[in-house]
Amino acid sequence: MTFRIDRRSLILTGTLGLGAYAIPGFAAQGPNWIVDGFTHNVASGEPSATSMLLWTRYVAKG
């Protein structure tokens, strides 16, 4: 399988990708999916053929 990239699509993709850095609102705004209490993200995981088990840490307020 060969994947060919022409010059026009390379320039267009590069311009759009680098243009995201020029918009300060995207960089200044943090991710909106963070839930209070899950401060350590995913600690470990155990994938299988039909499921995925994730370990994380939740710190309750108080």
Secondary structure as GFF3:
##gff-version 3
##sequence-region A 1 62
A	DSSP	alpha_helix	7	22	.	.	.	ID=ss1
A	DSSP	alpha_helix	24	28	.	.	.	ID=ss2
A	DSSP	beta_strand	42	47	.	.	.	ID=ss3
A	DSSP	beta_strand	52	56	.	.	.	ID=ss4
###
